[in-house]
Each structure stands twice: as C-alpha cells, then as structure tokens.
Amino acid sequence: MAFTEVDLFGVYVAPMSLMMLAAWLVTAALRSVLGHFELLRFIWHPALFLFSVYIIVLAVITLVRAR
C-alpha cells in the first residue's frame, strides 16, 4: 500500500484529496440520477443519506486503491 504524493502541475497533492474528489463526483452523479427520478422524496433525511453514500463511496475507492 503506497499512498505517495501525486505531482499535479508542479504541486504535490495528497492522494486522499484526489480520492475525495472522485467520491464527490460519483456521489454528485448519483444524486443527479436520484433527483431526476424523484427518488430522494422517499428518503427520510436526504442530506444524511447522501453523506452516508459519500462515505461509502470514499471507503470503496480507498480500499480498491489500497489493493
């Protein structure tokens, strides 16, 4: 498991920040799909649900990257 810094246009960035950005993009796409089909209205607390989905997606990306 080698999480080394990533050189992004001369700036070293922690790999976790890139994984967080990727998780946010996946969660935003999922939120868009759920909003399009109006499925968020069936969820008791949409903000808490989306935050939980973000954490799950981030954990999956981290575990996949660690392998």
matplotlib code that plots the C-alpha trace (Angstrom):
import matplotlib.pyplot as plt

x = [0.0, 1.9, -0.1, 2.6, 2.0, 0.8, 2.5, -0.3, 1.2, 4.2, 2.1, 2.3, -1.2, -2.1, -3.7, -6.6, -7.7, -8.0, -9.9, -12.2, -12.8, -13.6, -16.0, -17.7, -18.1, -19.6, -22.0, -23.0, -23.8, -25.8, -27.6, -28.5, -29.9, -31.9, -33.2, -34.2, -36.3, -37.5, -36.4, -35.0, -38.5, -38.8, -35.8, -36.4, -33.3, -31.8, -28.7, -27.8, -28.4, -26.2, -23.5, -23.6, -23.4, -20.4, -18.6, -19.3, -18.1, -14.9, -14.3, -14.7, -12.3, -9.8, -10.0, -9.7, -6.7, -5.0, -5.0]
y = [0.0, 3.0, 6.3, 8.6, 12.2, 13.0, 15.7, 17.8, 20.6, 21.0, 20.9, 17.8, 16.7, 14.0, 11.1, 11.1, 14.5, 13.1, 10.1, 12.5, 14.5, 11.2, 10.1, 13.5, 13.3, 9.8, 10.9, 14.0, 11.8, 9.5, 12.5, 13.7, 10.4, 10.1, 13.7, 13.0, 10.1, 11.9, 9.0, 11.4, 12.2, 8.6, 9.1, 10.3, 12.5, 13.1, 15.1, 12.3, 9.7, 11.4, 12.0, 8.3, 7.4, 9.7, 8.0, 4.5, 5.5, 7.0, 3.9, 1.7, 3.9, 3.8, 0.0, -0.5, 1.8, 0.1, -3.2]
z = [0.0, -1.3, -1.0, -2.3, -3.3, -6.8, -8.8, -10.3, -12.5, -10.1, -6.9, -4.7, -3.7, -1.2, -2.9, -0.4, -1.7, -5.2, -3.9, -2.1, -5.3, -7.2, -4.5, -4.6, -8.4, -8.1, -5.4, -7.4, -10.3, -8.1, -6.6, -10.1, -11.1, -7.9, -8.3, -11.9, -11.0, -7.8, -5.6, -2.9, -1.7, -0.4, 1.9, 5.4, 5.6, 2.1, 3.3, 5.8, 3.2, 0.6, 3.2, 4.1, 0.4, 0.0, 2.9, 1.5, -2.0, -0.5, 1.5, -1.6, -3.6, -0.8, -0.5, -4.2, -4.4, -1.5, -3.4]

ax = plt.figure().add_subplot(projection="3d")
ax.plot(x, y, z, "-o")
ax.set_aspect("equal")
plt.show()
